Amino acid sequence: MTISEIKAQHPDWRILVYSYNWLEEINCASCGKLMPYYDTYTSREQTTDNGYFGLPVCCRCYGHETQHLMTSWKGKKNG
């Protein structure tokens, strides 16, 4: 999902791509949990509109994304 899609569904969420103030309170781009920017992980599924950068997500959502990614890789062969 892109940042524009997330903001359209949740206009009250505060989602940033980057902040110089690491203590700034933002929302997880996936579940909406409020947390300081320094406590975020870079998402592989929630991205900027052009897809170049991942959005900040909480530890729980990052774990779910990683688990999803690992299960999708299991059935694929190398080369």
C-alpha positions in Angstrom: 0.0 0.0 0.0 1.3 3.5 -0.7 1.4 6.5 1.5 -1.4 8.2 -0.5 -3.7 5.2 -0.1 -3.0 5.0 3.7 -3.6 8.7 4.2 -6.9 8.5 2.2 -8.1 5.6 4.5 -6.7 7.1 7.7 -6.5 10.9 7.4 -5.9 11.3 11.2 -2.7 9.2 11.1 0.7 10.9 11.2 3.0 9.0 8.8 6.4 10.4 7.8 9.1 9.1 5.4 11.8 10.7 7.5 12.2 13.0 10.5 15.2 14.8 12.0 13.3 14.7 15.3 13.6 11.1 16.4 11.4 11.7 19.4 8.5 12.8 17.2 5.4 10.7 17.7 4.1 9.1 14.5 1.8 6.2 13.6 2.8 2.8 12.3 2.0 2.9 8.5 0.4 -0.6 8.9 -1.6 -0.8 12.1 -1.6 2.9 13.2 0.1 2.3 16.6 1.4 5.6 18.0 5.2 5.5 18.7 8.4 7.6 18.6 10.1 7.7 15.2 13.3 6.2 16.6 11.3 3.0 17.4 10.3 2.2 13.8 11.4 -0.2 11.2 11.4 0.3 7.4 8.5 -1.5 5.8 8.9 -3.6 2.6 5.1 -3.5 1.9 4.1 0.0 2.9 5.9 2.5 0.6 6.1 6.0 -0.8 3.9 6.5 -3.9 6.8 5.9 -6.3 7.9 2.7 -4.3 11.4 4.0 -3.7 11.2 4.1 0.1 9.6 2.0 2.8 7.4 3.7 5.4 7.9 3.4 9.2 6.2 0.5 10.9 6.2 -1.0 14.4 8.2 -4.0 15.4 5.1 -6.3 15.4 4.1 -5.3 11.8 7.7 -5.6 10.6 7.8 -9.1 12.0 4.5 -10.0 10.2 6.0 -8.6 6.9 9.2 -10.6 7.3 7.3 -13.8 8.1 5.1 -13.3 5.0 8.2 -12.7 2.9 10.0 -15.8 4.2 7.0 -18.0 3.5 6.7 -16.7 0.0 10.3 -17.5 -0.7 10.1 -21.1 0.6 8.6 -22.5 -2.6 10.9 -20.7 -5.0 14.0 -22.4 -6.5 17.3 -20.6 -7.0 18.5 -19.7 -10.4 
